[in-house]
Amino acid sequence: MMMCKGATRLMSLKQDRRLTFQERISLRLHLSMCGACRQCDRQFALLHRAGERFESRLSDASRDDASRQAGPERSE
Ligand SMILES: [Zn+2]
């Protein structure tokens, strides 16, 4: 059975790229047996989502700026 260290590595890897079938299976197997790693997996997902929100907020902000500058100034 894969150790927690290996499972954590896969969890972090999973945020960056698709896991291979083999990796997914061994991670899932480990998570089904290890409560600590299940908790850790949730934290990883949470962190990842928070990061995505932050990035999309950044790109939203720059989009807003761009549209304000190039915005139509219709007076009619
Ligand atoms: Zn574990």
N, CA, C, O and the ligand as a Tripos MOL2 file, in Angstrom:
@<TRIPOS>MOLECULE
protein
  305   303    77     0     0
PROTEIN
NO_CHARGES

@<TRIPOS>ATOM
      1 N           0.8360   -1.2030    0.0000 N.3       1 MET1
      2 CA          0.0000    0.0000    0.0000 C.3       1 MET1
      3 C           0.8680    1.2500    0.0000 C.2       1 MET1
      4 O           1.9200    1.3060    0.6370 O.2       1 MET1
      5 N           0.3980    2.2400   -0.7270 N.am      2 MET2
      6 CA          1.1270    3.4940   -0.8220 C.3       2 MET2
      7 C           1.1420    4.2000    0.5340 C.2       2 MET2
      8 O           0.1540    4.1670    1.2680 O.2       2 MET2
      9 N           2.2430    4.8250    0.8550 N.am      3 MET3
     10 CA          2.3450    5.5390    2.1260 C.3       3 MET3
     11 C           1.7700    6.9500    1.9950 C.2       3 MET3
     12 O           1.5500    7.4540    0.8930 O.2       3 MET3
     13 N           1.5360    7.5690    3.1500 N.am      4 CYS4
     14 CA          0.9500    8.9060    3.1710 C.3       4 CYS4
     15 C           1.7920    9.9050    2.3780 C.2       4 CYS4
     16 O           1.2560   10.8090    1.7370 O.2       4 CYS4
     17 N           3.0880    9.7380    2.4260 N.am      5 LYS5
     18 CA          3.9630   10.6560    1.7110 C.3       5 LYS5
     19 C           3.6790   10.6060    0.2110 C.2       5 LYS5
     20 O           3.5930   11.6350   -0.4600 O.2       5 LYS5
     21 N           3.5370    9.3860   -0.2910 N.am      6 GLY6
     22 CA          3.2360    9.2170   -1.7010 C.3       6 GLY6
     23 C           1.8680    9.7700   -2.0550 C.2       6 GLY6
     24 O           1.6770   10.3680   -3.1140 O.2       6 GLY6
     25 N           0.9110    9.5600   -1.1430 N.am      7 ALA7
     26 CA         -0.4440   10.0430   -1.3830 C.3       7 ALA7
     27 C          -0.4560   11.5680   -1.4470 C.2       7 ALA7
     28 O          -1.1050   12.1560   -2.3120 O.2       7 ALA7
     29 N           0.2640   12.2010   -0.5270 N.am      8 THR8
     30 CA          0.3130   13.6650   -0.5050 C.3       8 THR8
     31 C           0.9240   14.2050   -1.7940 C.2       8 THR8
     32 O           0.4810   15.2170   -2.3370 O.2       8 THR8
     33 N           1.9530   13.5010   -2.2680 N.am      9 ARG9
     34 CA          2.6050   13.9280   -3.5060 C.3       9 ARG9
     35 C           1.5960   13.8920   -4.6590 C.2       9 ARG9
     36 O           1.5330   14.8150   -5.4720 O.2       9 ARG9
     37 N           0.8110   12.8150   -4.7170 N.am     10 LEU10
     38 CA         -0.1970   12.6850   -5.7800 C.3      10 LEU10
     39 C          -1.2590   13.7670   -5.6520 C.2      10 LEU10
     40 O          -1.7140   14.3140   -6.6560 O.2      10 LEU10
     41 N          -1.6560   14.0790   -4.4160 N.am     11 MET11
     42 CA         -2.6840   15.1070   -4.2160 C.3      11 MET11
     43 C          -2.2110   16.4400   -4.7470 C.2      11 MET11
     44 O          -2.9710   17.1750   -5.3790 O.2      11 MET11
     45 N          -0.9510   16.7520   -4.4890 N.am     12 SER12
     46 CA         -0.4240   18.0230   -4.9450 C.3      12 SER12
     47 C          -0.2570   18.0020   -6.4650 C.2      12 SER12
     48 O          -0.5100   18.9980   -7.1430 O.2      12 SER12
     49 N           0.1700   16.8610   -6.9820 N.am     13 LEU13
     50 CA          0.3570   16.6810   -8.4280 C.3      13 LEU13
     51 C          -0.9720   16.8530   -9.1660 C.2      13 LEU13
     52 O          -1.0480   17.4360  -10.2470 O.2      13 LEU13
     53 N          -2.0100   16.3170   -8.5290 N.am     14 LYS14
     54 CA         -3.3520   16.3320   -9.1020 C.3      14 LYS14
     55 C          -3.8380   17.7480   -9.3960 C.2      14 LYS14
     56 O          -4.6480   17.9570  -10.3000 O.2      14 LYS14
     57 N          -3.3360   18.7330   -8.6200 N.am     15 GLN15
     58 CA         -3.7570   20.1100   -8.8360 C.3      15 GLN15
     59 C          -3.0900   20.6990  -10.0720 C.2      15 GLN15
     60 O          -3.5770   21.6690  -10.6520 O.2      15 GLN15
     61 N          -1.9730   20.1020  -10.4650 N.am     16 ASP16
     62 CA         -1.2290   20.6620  -11.5920 C.3      16 ASP16
     63 C          -1.4920   19.9490  -12.9000 C.2      16 ASP16
     64 O          -1.4770   20.5640  -13.9660 O.2      16 ASP16
     65 N          -1.7300   18.6620  -12.8200 N.am     17 ARG17
     66 CA         -1.9590   17.9100  -14.0490 C.3      17 ARG17
     67 C          -2.8840   16.7410  -13.7730 C.2      17 ARG17
     68 O          -3.0980   16.3630  -12.6210 O.2      17 ARG17
     69 N          -3.4330   16.1700  -14.8390 N.am     18 ARG18
     70 CA         -4.2560   14.9760  -14.6850 C.3      18 ARG18
     71 C          -3.4000   13.8180  -14.2230 C.2      18 ARG18
     72 O          -2.3150   13.5830  -14.7540 O.2      18 ARG18
     73 N          -3.8940   13.0970  -13.2320 N.am     19 LEU19
     74 CA         -3.1600   11.9060  -12.8010 C.3      19 LEU19
     75 C          -3.3690   10.7890  -13.8110 C.2      19 LEU19
     76 O          -4.3880   10.7370  -14.5000 O.2      19 LEU19
     77 N          -2.4010    9.9070  -13.8860 N.am     20 THR20
     78 CA         -2.5850    8.7290  -14.7240 C.3      20 THR20
     79 C          -3.5930    7.8040  -14.0410 C.2      20 THR20
     80 O          -3.9010    7.9530  -12.8580 O.2      20 THR20
     81 N          -4.0920    6.8530  -14.8140 N.am     21 PHE21
     82 CA         -5.0660    5.9180  -14.2610 C.3      21 PHE21
     83 C          -4.5070    5.2360  -13.0150 C.2      21 PHE21
     84 O          -5.1670    5.1370  -11.9810 O.2      21 PHE21
     85 N          -3.2720    4.7740  -13.1520 N.am     22 GLN22
     86 CA         -2.5830    4.0840  -12.0510 C.3      22 GLN22
     87 C          -2.4850    4.9760  -10.8050 C.2      22 GLN22
     88 O          -2.7330    4.5330   -9.6840 O.2      22 GLN22
     89 N          -2.1190    6.2380  -11.0330 N.am     23 GLU23
     90 CA         -1.9770    7.1720   -9.9160 C.3      23 GLU23
     91 C          -3.3230    7.4230   -9.2360 C.2      23 GLU23
     92 O          -3.4220    7.4670   -8.0100 O.2      23 GLU23
     93 N          -4.3590    7.5880  -10.0690 N.am     24 ARG24
     94 CA         -5.6910    7.8440   -9.5030 C.3      24 ARG24
     95 C          -6.1470    6.6800   -8.6420 C.2      24 ARG24
     96 O          -6.6800    6.8670   -7.5480 O.2      24 ARG24
     97 N          -5.9250    5.4680   -9.1580 N.am     25 ILE25
     98 CA         -6.3510    4.2850   -8.4120 C.3      25 ILE25
     99 C          -5.6250    4.1810   -7.0830 C.2      25 ILE25
    100 O          -6.2420    3.9310   -6.0480 O.2      25 ILE25
    101 N          -4.2970    4.3760   -7.1160 N.am     26 SER26
    102 CA         -3.5700    4.1930   -5.8610 C.3      26 SER26
    103 C          -3.9090    5.3070   -4.8780 C.2      26 SER26
    104 O          -3.9520    5.0710   -3.6710 O.2      26 SER26
    105 N          -4.1500    6.5160   -5.3760 N.am     27 LEU27
    106 CA         -4.5490    7.5970   -4.4660 C.3      27 LEU27
    107 C          -5.9210    7.3030   -3.8650 C.2      27 LEU27
    108 O          -6.1350    7.4550   -2.6620 O.2      27 LEU27
    109 N          -6.8400    6.8820   -4.7230 N.am     28 ARG28
    110 CA         -8.1980    6.5990   -4.2220 C.3      28 ARG28
    111 C          -8.1880    5.4770   -3.1900 C.2      28 ARG28
    112 O          -8.8860    5.5250   -2.1770 O.2      28 ARG28
    113 N          -7.3790    4.4750   -3.4790 N.am     29 LEU29
    114 CA         -7.2680    3.3430   -2.5560 C.3      29 LEU29
    115 C          -6.7450    3.8240   -1.2070 C.2      29 LEU29
    116 O          -7.2580    3.4570   -0.1500 O.2      29 LEU29
    117 N          -5.7140    4.6530   -1.2750 N.am     30 HIS30
    118 CA         -5.1360    5.1570   -0.0300 C.3      30 HIS30
    119 C          -6.1480    6.0160    0.7190 C.2      30 HIS30
    120 O          -6.3010    5.8870    1.9340 O.2      30 HIS30
    121 N          -6.8360    6.8900   -0.0060 N.am     31 LEU31
    122 CA         -7.8020    7.7820    0.6520 C.3      31 LEU31
    123 C          -8.9240    6.9930    1.3130 C.2      31 LEU31
    124 O          -9.4520    7.3880    2.3520 O.2      31 LEU31
    125 N          -9.2810    5.8590    0.6860 N.am     32 SER32
    126 CA        -10.3780    5.0690    1.2520 C.3      32 SER32
    127 C          -9.9780    4.4450    2.5810 C.2      32 SER32
    128 O         -10.8320    4.0300    3.3640 O.2      32 SER32
    129 N          -8.6750    4.3820    2.8290 N.am     33 MET33
    130 CA         -8.2210    3.7360    4.0590 C.3      33 MET33
    131 C          -7.5960    4.6980    5.0550 C.2      33 MET33
    132 O          -7.3320    4.3250    6.1980 O.2      33 MET33
    133 N          -7.3570    5.9360    4.6280 N.am     34 CYS34
    134 CA         -6.5910    6.8370    5.4810 C.3      34 CYS34
    135 C          -7.3370    8.1510    5.6920 C.2      34 CYS34
    136 O          -7.3940    8.9910    4.7940 O.2      34 CYS34
    137 N          -7.9000    8.3200    6.8680 N.am     35 GLY35
    138 CA         -8.6730    9.5090    7.1880 C.3      35 GLY35
    139 C          -7.8440   10.7720    7.1580 C.2      35 GLY35
    140 O          -8.3200   11.8270    6.7390 O.2      35 GLY35
    141 N          -6.5980   10.6670    7.6040 N.am     36 ALA36
    142 CA         -5.7300   11.8450    7.6400 C.3      36 ALA36
    143 C          -5.5110   12.3840    6.2330 C.2      36 ALA36
    144 O          -5.5210   13.5960    6.0160 O.2      36 ALA36
    145 N          -5.3120   11.4810    5.2800 N.am     37 CYS37
    146 CA         -5.0750   11.9100    3.9090 C.3      37 CYS37
    147 C          -6.3650   12.4000    3.2520 C.2      37 CYS37
    148 O          -6.3250   13.2710    2.3840 O.2      37 CYS37
    149 N          -7.4970   11.8500    3.6570 N.am     38 ARG38
    150 CA         -8.7760   12.3660    3.1370 C.3      38 ARG38
    151 C          -8.9140   13.8350    3.5280 C.2      38 ARG38
    152 O          -9.2850   14.6810    2.7140 O.2      38 ARG38
    153 N          -8.6060   14.1130    4.7860 N.am     39 GLN39
    154 CA         -8.6500   15.4790    5.2940 C.3      39 GLN39
    155 C          -7.7000   16.3650    4.4910 C.2      39 GLN39
    156 O          -8.0310   17.4840    4.0990 O.2      39 GLN39
    157 N          -6.5190   15.8230    4.2660 N.am     40 CYS40
    158 CA         -5.4830   16.5570    3.5360 C.3      40 CYS40
    159 C          -5.9370   16.8350    2.1010 C.2      40 CYS40
    160 O          -5.6950   17.9170    1.5660 O.2      40 CYS40
    161 N          -6.5890   15.8600    1.4890 N.am     41 ASP41
    162 CA         -7.0800   16.0110    0.1190 C.3      41 ASP41
    163 C          -8.0850   17.1540    0.0420 C.2      41 ASP41
    164 O          -8.0820   17.9380   -0.9070 O.2      41 ASP41
    165 N          -8.9470   17.2360    1.0610 N.am     42 ARG42
    166 CA         -9.9350   18.3210    1.0850 C.3      42 ARG42
    167 C          -9.2390   19.6770    1.1770 C.2      42 ARG42
    168 O          -9.6220   20.6390    0.5120 O.2      42 ARG42
    169 N          -8.2070   19.7260    2.0160 N.am     43 GLN43
    170 CA         -7.4670   20.9810    2.1720 C.3      43 GLN43
    171 C          -6.8420   21.4000    0.8380 C.2      43 GLN43
    172 O          -6.8730   22.5730    0.4640 O.2      43 GLN43
    173 N          -6.2730   20.4150    0.1280 N.am     44 PHE44
    174 CA         -5.6470   20.7010   -1.1560 C.3      44 PHE44
    175 C          -6.6690   21.2700   -2.1310 C.2      44 PHE44
    176 O          -6.4070   22.2510   -2.8280 O.2      44 PHE44
    177 N          -7.8390   20.6370   -2.1680 N.am     45 ALA45
    178 CA         -8.8780   21.0820   -3.0920 C.3      45 ALA45
    179 C          -9.3340   22.4910   -2.7450 C.2      45 ALA45
    180 O          -9.5690   23.3240   -3.6210 O.2      45 ALA45
    181 N          -9.4520   22.7370   -1.4430 N.am     46 LEU46
    182 CA         -9.8840   24.0490   -0.9660 C.3      46 LEU46
    183 C          -8.8780   25.1260   -1.3590 C.2      46 LEU46
    184 O          -9.2330   26.1870   -1.8730 O.2      46 LEU46
    185 N          -7.6070   24.8120   -1.0970 N.am     47 LEU47
    186 CA         -6.5360   25.7490   -1.4370 C.3      47 LEU47
    187 C          -6.5330   26.0390   -2.9270 C.2      47 LEU47
    188 O          -6.3750   27.1790   -3.3630 O.2      47 LEU47
    189 N          -6.7120   24.9640   -3.6980 N.am     48 HIS48
    190 CA         -6.6760   25.1030   -5.1510 C.3      48 HIS48
    191 C          -7.8110   25.9980   -5.6230 C.2      48 HIS48
    192 O          -7.6180   26.8720   -6.4680 O.2      48 HIS48
    193 N          -9.0100   25.7680   -5.0610 N.am     49 ARG49
    194 CA        -10.1560   26.5930   -5.4560 C.3      49 ARG49
    195 C          -9.9390   28.0480   -5.0720 C.2      49 ARG49
    196 O         -10.2680   28.9620   -5.8290 O.2      49 ARG49
    197 N          -9.3720   28.2510   -3.8660 N.am     50 ALA50
    198 CA         -9.1040   29.6170   -3.4240 C.3      50 ALA50
    199 C          -8.1320   30.2870   -4.3910 C.2      50 ALA50
    200 O          -8.2920   31.4590   -4.7310 O.2      50 ALA50
    201 N          -7.1390   29.5450   -4.8240 N.am     51 GLY51
    202 CA         -6.1700   30.0720   -5.7690 C.3      51 GLY51
    203 C          -6.8170   30.4390   -7.0870 C.2      51 GLY51
    204 O          -6.5060   31.4800   -7.6660 O.2      51 GLY51
    205 N          -7.7170   29.5910   -7.5690 N.am     52 GLU52
    206 CA         -8.3990   29.8680   -8.8310 C.3      52 GLU52
    207 C          -9.2550   31.1150   -8.7190 C.2      52 GLU52
    208 O          -9.2850   31.9480   -9.6250 O.2      52 GLU52
    209 N          -9.9640   31.2350   -7.5770 N.am     53 ARG53
    210 CA        -10.8040   32.4150   -7.3800 C.3      53 ARG53
    211 C          -9.9630   33.6750   -7.4210 C.2      53 ARG53
    212 O         -10.3420   34.6830   -8.0180 O.2      53 ARG53
    213 N          -8.7970   33.5900   -6.7630 N.am     54 PHE54
    214 CA         -7.9100   34.7410   -6.7160 C.3      54 PHE54
    215 C          -7.4540   35.1060   -8.1240 C.2      54 PHE54
    216 O          -7.4380   36.2810   -8.4900 O.2      54 PHE54
    217 N          -7.0810   34.0950   -8.9160 N.am     55 GLU55
    218 CA         -6.6110   34.3540  -10.2730 C.3      55 GLU55
    219 C          -7.7150   34.9460  -11.1320 C.2      55 GLU55
    220 O          -7.4750   35.8650  -11.9160 O.2      55 GLU55
    221 N          -8.9380   34.4160  -10.9830 N.am     56 SER56
    222 CA        -10.0030   34.9200  -11.8330 C.3      56 SER56
    223 C         -10.3860   36.3340  -11.4180 C.2      56 SER56
    224 O         -10.8190   37.1350  -12.2460 O.2      56 SER56
    225 N         -10.2230   36.6430  -10.1130 N.am     57 ARG57
    226 CA        -10.4900   37.9980   -9.6710 C.3      57 ARG57
    227 C          -9.4760   38.9480  -10.2910 C.2      57 ARG57
    228 O          -9.8090   40.0580  -10.7080 O.2      57 ARG57
    229 N          -8.2220   38.4830  -10.3440 N.am     58 LEU58
    230 CA         -7.1840   39.3060  -10.9430 C.3      58 LEU58
    231 C          -7.4880   39.5860  -12.4040 C.2      58 LEU58
    232 O          -7.3560   40.7200  -12.8640 O.2      58 LEU58
    233 N          -7.9000   38.5410  -13.1410 N.am     59 SER59
    234 CA         -8.1360   38.7590  -14.5670 C.3      59 SER59
    235 C          -9.4220   39.5460  -14.7770 C.2      59 SER59
    236 O          -9.5390   40.2950  -15.7470 O.2      59 SER59
    237 N         -10.3830   39.3840  -13.8780 N.am     60 ASP60
    238 CA        -11.5830   40.2120  -13.9550 C.3      60 ASP60
    239 C         -11.2260   41.6760  -13.7890 C.2      60 ASP60
    240 O         -11.7160   42.5360  -14.5220 O.2      60 ASP60
    241 N         -10.3650   41.9510  -12.8180 N.am     61 ALA61
    242 CA         -9.9860   43.3240  -12.5310 C.3      61 ALA61
    243 C          -9.3100   43.9490  -13.7440 C.2      61 ALA61
    244 O          -9.5760   45.1010  -14.0850 O.2      61 ALA61
    245 N          -8.4230   43.1750  -14.4050 N.am     62 SER62
    246 CA         -7.7240   43.7700  -15.5330 C.3      62 SER62
    247 C          -8.6650   43.9140  -16.7230 C.2      62 SER62
    248 O          -8.5110   44.8250  -17.5370 O.2      62 SER62
    249 N          -9.6600   42.9920  -16.8240 N.am     63 ARG63
    250 CA        -10.6360   43.1160  -17.9020 C.3      63 ARG63
    251 C         -11.4820   44.3810  -17.6950 C.2      63 ARG63
    252 O         -11.7740   45.1120  -18.6420 O.2      63 ARG63
    253 N         -11.8620   44.6190  -16.4480 N.am     64 ASP64
    254 CA        -12.6400   45.8100  -16.1380 C.3      64 ASP64
    255 C         -11.8950   47.0670  -16.5360 C.2      64 ASP64
    256 O         -12.4540   47.9830  -17.1400 O.2      64 ASP64
    257 N         -10.6150   47.0880  -16.1810 N.am     65 ASP65
    258 CA         -9.8050   48.2540  -16.5250 C.3      65 ASP65
    259 C          -9.7960   48.4790  -18.0230 C.2      65 ASP65
    260 O          -9.9870   49.5980  -18.4970 O.2      65 ASP65
    261 N          -9.5720   47.3990  -18.7670 N.am     66 ALA66
    262 CA         -9.4690   47.5030  -20.2130 C.3      66 ALA66
    263 C         -10.7800   48.0100  -20.8010 C.2      66 ALA66
    264 O         -10.7790   48.8430  -21.7070 O.2      66 ALA66
    265 N         -11.9230   47.4940  -20.2740 N.am     67 SER67
    266 CA        -13.1970   47.9030  -20.8660 C.3      67 SER67
    267 C         -13.5450   49.3310  -20.4710 C.2      67 SER67
    268 O         -14.2460   50.0390  -21.1940 O.2      67 SER67
    269 N         -13.0420   49.7390  -19.3060 N.am     68 ARG68
    270 CA        -13.3070   51.1170  -18.9130 C.3      68 ARG68
    271 C         -12.5560   52.0790  -19.8220 C.2      68 ARG68
    272 O         -13.0740   53.1230  -20.2180 O.2      68 ARG68
    273 N         -11.3030   51.6940  -20.1480 N.am     69 GLN69
    274 CA        -10.4970   52.5700  -20.9850 C.3      69 GLN69
    275 C         -11.0220   52.6300  -22.4130 C.2      69 GLN69
    276 O         -11.0480   53.6870  -23.0420 O.2      69 GLN69
    277 N         -11.4460   51.4480  -22.9160 N.am     70 ALA70
    278 CA        -11.8940   51.3940  -24.2950 C.3      70 ALA70
    279 C         -13.4160   51.4880  -24.3900 C.2      70 ALA70
    280 O         -14.0010   51.2920  -25.4550 O.2      70 ALA70
    281 N         -14.0370   51.7900  -23.2650 N.am     71 GLY71
    282 CA        -15.4750   51.7950  -23.1980 C.3      71 GLY71
    283 C         -16.1160   52.8150  -24.1370 C.2      71 GLY71
    284 O         -15.5610   53.8810  -24.4030 O.2      71 GLY71
    285 N         -17.2900   52.4570  -24.6250 N.am     72 PRO72
    286 CA        -17.9880   53.3820  -25.5230 C.3      72 PRO72
    287 C         -18.4820   54.6070  -24.7640 C.2      72 PRO72
    288 O         -19.1130   54.4820  -23.7150 O.2      72 PRO72
    289 N         -18.2030   55.7550  -25.2810 N.am     73 GLU73
    290 CA        -18.6500   56.9860  -24.6100 C.3      73 GLU73
    291 C         -19.7540   57.6250  -25.4480 C.2      73 GLU73
    292 O         -19.5760   58.6500  -26.1060 O.2      73 GLU73
    293 N         -20.8990   56.9590  -25.3820 N.am     74 ARG74
    294 CA        -22.0280   57.4660  -26.1690 C.3      74 ARG74
    295 C         -22.7790   58.5150  -25.3510 C.2      74 ARG74
    296 O         -23.0690   58.2880  -24.1760 O.2      74 ARG74
    297 N         -23.0810   59.6100  -25.9300 N.am     75 SER75
    298 CA        -23.7940   60.6480  -25.1900 C.3      75 SER75
    299 C         -25.2370   60.7740  -25.6410 C.2      75 SER75
    300 O         -26.0060   61.5540  -25.0800 O.2      75 SER75
    301 N         -25.6020   59.9990  -26.6630 N.am     76 GLU76
    302 CA        -27.0020   60.1100  -27.1260 C.3      76 GLU76
    303 C         -27.9540   59.3010  -26.2930 C.2      76 GLU76
    304 O         -29.1560   59.2950  -26.5600 O.2      76 GLU76
    305 ZN         -2.4460    8.5590    4.4000 Zn       77 ZN77
@<TRIPOS>BOND
     1     1     2 1
     2     2     3 1
     3     3     4 2
     4     3     5 am
     5     5     6 1
     6     6     7 1
     7     7     8 2
     8     7     9 am
     9     9    10 1
    10    10    11 1
    11    11    12 2
    12    11    13 am
    13    13    14 1
    14    14    15 1
    15    15    16 2
    16    15    17 am
    17    17    18 1
    18    18    19 1
    19    19    20 2
    20    19    21 am
    21    21    22 1
    22    22    23 1
    23    23    24 2
    24    23    25 am
    25    25    26 1
    26    26    27 1
    27    27    28 2
    28    27    29 am
    29    29    30 1
    30    30    31 1
    31    31    32 2
    32    31    33 am
    33    33    34 1
    34    34    35 1
    35    35    36 2
    36    35    37 am
    37    37    38 1
    38    38    39 1
    39    39    40 2
    40    39    41 am
    41    41    42 1
    42    42    43 1
    43    43    44 2
    44    43    45 am
    45    45    46 1
    46    46    47 1
    47    47    48 2
    48    47    49 am
    49    49    50 1
    50    50    51 1
    51    51    52 2
    52    51    53 am
    53    53    54 1
    54    54    55 1
    55    55    56 2
    56    55    57 am
    57    57    58 1
    58    58    59 1
    59    59    60 2
    60    59    61 am
    61    61    62 1
    62    62    63 1
    63    63    64 2
    64    63    65 am
    65    65    66 1
    66    66    67 1
    67    67    68 2
    68    67    69 am
    69    69    70 1
    70    70    71 1
    71    71    72 2
    72    71    73 am
    73    73    74 1
    74    74    75 1
    75    75    76 2
    76    75    77 am
    77    77    78 1
    78    78    79 1
    79    79    80 2
    80    79    81 am
    81    81    82 1
    82    82    83 1
    83    83    84 2
    84    83    85 am
    85    85    86 1
    86    86    87 1
    87    87    88 2
    88    87    89 am
    89    89    90 1
    90    90    91 1
    91    91    92 2
    92    91    93 am
    93    93    94 1
    94    94    95 1
    95    95    96 2
    96    95    97 am
    97    97    98 1
    98    98    99 1
    99    99   100 2
   100    99   101 am
   101   101   102 1
   102   102   103 1
   103   103   104 2
   104   103   105 am
   105   105   106 1
   106   106   107 1
   107   107   108 2
   108   107   109 am
   109   109   110 1
   110   110   111 1
   111   111   112 2
   112   111   113 am
   113   113   114 1
   114   114   115 1
   115   115   116 2
   116   115   117 am
   117   117   118 1
   118   118   119 1
   119   119   120 2
   120   119   121 am
   121   121   122 1
   122   122   123 1
   123   123   124 2
   124   123   125 am
   125   125   126 1
   126   126   127 1
   127   127   128 2
   128   127   129 am
   129   129   130 1
   130   130   131 1
   131   131   132 2
   132   131   133 am
   133   133   134 1
   134   134   135 1
   135   135   136 2
   136   135   137 am
   137   137   138 1
   138   138   139 1
   139   139   140 2
   140   139   141 am
   141   141   142 1
   142   142   143 1
   143   143   144 2
   144   143   145 am
   145   145   146 1
   146   146   147 1
   147   147   148 2
   148   147   149 am
   149   149   150 1
   150   150   151 1
   151   151   152 2
   152   151   153 am
   153   153   154 1
   154   154   155 1
   155   155   156 2
   156   155   157 am
   157   157   158 1
   158   158   159 1
   159   159   160 2
   160   159   161 am
   161   161   162 1
   162   162   163 1
   163   163   164 2
   164   163   165 am
   165   165   166 1
   166   166   167 1
   167   167   168 2
   168   167   169 am
   169   169   170 1
   170   170   171 1
   171   171   172 2
   172   171   173 am
   173   173   174 1
   174   174   175 1
   175   175   176 2
   176   175   177 am
   177   177   178 1
   178   178   179 1
   179   179   180 2
   180   179   181 am
   181   181   182 1
   182   182   183 1
   183   183   184 2
   184   183   185 am
   185   185   186 1
   186   186   187 1
   187   187   188 2
   188   187   189 am
   189   189   190 1
   190   190   191 1
   191   191   192 2
   192   191   193 am
   193   193   194 1
   194   194   195 1
   195   195   196 2
   196   195   197 am
   197   197   198 1
   198   198   199 1
   199   199   200 2
   200   199   201 am
   201   201   202 1
   202   202   203 1
   203   203   204 2
   204   203   205 am
   205   205   206 1
   206   206   207 1
   207   207   208 2
   208   207   209 am
   209   209   210 1
   210   210   211 1
   211   211   212 2
   212   211   213 am
   213   213   214 1
   214   214   215 1
   215   215   216 2
   216   215   217 am
   217   217   218 1
   218   218   219 1
   219   219   220 2
   220   219   221 am
   221   221   222 1
   222   222   223 1
   223   223   224 2
   224   223   225 am
   225   225   226 1
   226   226   227 1
   227   227   228 2
   228   227   229 am
   229   229   230 1
   230   230   231 1
   231   231   232 2
   232   231   233 am
   233   233   234 1
   234   234   235 1
   235   235   236 2
   236   235   237 am
   237   237   238 1
   238   238   239 1
   239   239   240 2
   240   239   241 am
   241   241   242 1
   242   242   243 1
   243   243   244 2
   244   243   245 am
   245   245   246 1
   246   246   247 1
   247   247   248 2
   248   247   249 am
   249   249   250 1
   250   250   251 1
   251   251   252 2
   252   251   253 am
   253   253   254 1
   254   254   255 1
   255   255   256 2
   256   255   257 am
   257   257   258 1
   258   258   259 1
   259   259   260 2
   260   259   261 am
   261   261   262 1
   262   262   263 1
   263   263   264 2
   264   263   265 am
   265   265   266 1
   266   266   267 1
   267   267   268 2
   268   267   269 am
   269   269   270 1
   270   270   271 1
   271   271   272 2
   272   271   273 am
   273   273   274 1
   274   274   275 1
   275   275   276 2
   276   275   277 am
   277   277   278 1
   278   278   279 1
   279   279   280 2
   280   279   281 am
   281   281   282 1
   282   282   283 1
   283   283   284 2
   284   283   285 am
   285   285   286 1
   286   286   287 1
   287   287   288 2
   288   287   289 am
   289   289   290 1
   290   290   291 1
   291   291   292 2
   292   291   293 am
   293   293   294 1
   294   294   295 1
   295   295   296 2
   296   295   297 am
   297   297   298 1
   298   298   299 1
   299   299   300 2
   300   299   301 am
   301   301   302 1
   302   302   303 1
   303   303   304 2
@<TRIPOS>SUBSTRUCTURE
     1 MET1         2 RESIDUE 1 A MET
     2 MET2         6 RESIDUE 1 A MET
     3 MET3        10 RESIDUE 1 A MET
     4 CYS4        14 RESIDUE 1 A CYS
     5 LYS5        18 RESIDUE 1 A LYS
     6 GLY6        22 RESIDUE 1 A GLY
     7 ALA7        26 RESIDUE 1 A ALA
     8 THR8        30 RESIDUE 1 A THR
     9 ARG9        34 RESIDUE 1 A ARG
    10 LEU10       38 RESIDUE 1 A LEU
    11 MET11       42 RESIDUE 1 A MET
    12 SER12       46 RESIDUE 1 A SER
    13 LEU13       50 RESIDUE 1 A LEU
    14 LYS14       54 RESIDUE 1 A LYS
    15 GLN15       58 RESIDUE 1 A GLN
    16 ASP16       62 RESIDUE 1 A ASP
    17 ARG17       66 RESIDUE 1 A ARG
    18 ARG18       70 RESIDUE 1 A ARG
    19 LEU19       74 RESIDUE 1 A LEU
    20 THR20       78 RESIDUE 1 A THR
    21 PHE21       82 RESIDUE 1 A PHE
    22 GLN22       86 RESIDUE 1 A GLN
    23 GLU23       90 RESIDUE 1 A GLU
    24 ARG24       94 RESIDUE 1 A ARG
    25 ILE25       98 RESIDUE 1 A ILE
    26 SER26      102 RESIDUE 1 A SER
    27 LEU27      106 RESIDUE 1 A LEU
    28 ARG28      110 RESIDUE 1 A ARG
    29 LEU29      114 RESIDUE 1 A LEU
    30 HIS30      118 RESIDUE 1 A HIS
    31 LEU31      122 RESIDUE 1 A LEU
    32 SER32      126 RESIDUE 1 A SER
    33 MET33      130 RESIDUE 1 A MET
    34 CYS34      134 RESIDUE 1 A CYS
    35 GLY35      138 RESIDUE 1 A GLY
    36 ALA36      142 RESIDUE 1 A ALA
    37 CYS37      146 RESIDUE 1 A CYS
    38 ARG38      150 RESIDUE 1 A ARG
    39 GLN39      154 RESIDUE 1 A GLN
    40 CYS40      158 RESIDUE 1 A CYS
    41 ASP41      162 RESIDUE 1 A ASP
    42 ARG42      166 RESIDUE 1 A ARG
    43 GLN43      170 RESIDUE 1 A GLN
    44 PHE44      174 RESIDUE 1 A PHE
    45 ALA45      178 RESIDUE 1 A ALA
    46 LEU46      182 RESIDUE 1 A LEU
    47 LEU47      186 RESIDUE 1 A LEU
    48 HIS48      190 RESIDUE 1 A HIS
    49 ARG49      194 RESIDUE 1 A ARG
    50 ALA50      198 RESIDUE 1 A ALA
    51 GLY51      202 RESIDUE 1 A GLY
    52 GLU52      206 RESIDUE 1 A GLU
    53 ARG53      210 RESIDUE 1 A ARG
    54 PHE54      214 RESIDUE 1 A PHE
    55 GLU55      218 RESIDUE 1 A GLU
    56 SER56      222 RESIDUE 1 A SER
    57 ARG57      226 RESIDUE 1 A ARG
    58 LEU58      230 RESIDUE 1 A LEU
    59 SER59      234 RESIDUE 1 A SER
    60 ASP60      238 RESIDUE 1 A ASP
    61 ALA61      242 RESIDUE 1 A ALA
    62 SER62      246 RESIDUE 1 A SER
    63 ARG63      250 RESIDUE 1 A ARG
    64 ASP64      254 RESIDUE 1 A ASP
    65 ASP65      258 RESIDUE 1 A ASP
    66 ALA66      262 RESIDUE 1 A ALA
    67 SER67      266 RESIDUE 1 A SER
    68 ARG68      270 RESIDUE 1 A ARG
    69 GLN69      274 RESIDUE 1 A GLN
    70 ALA70      278 RESIDUE 1 A ALA
    71 GLY71      282 RESIDUE 1 A GLY
    72 PRO72      286 RESIDUE 1 A PRO
    73 GLU73      290 RESIDUE 1 A GLU
    74 ARG74      294 RESIDUE 1 A ARG
    75 SER75      298 RESIDUE 1 A SER
    76 GLU76      302 RESIDUE 1 A GLU
    77 ZN77       305 GROUP 0 **** ****
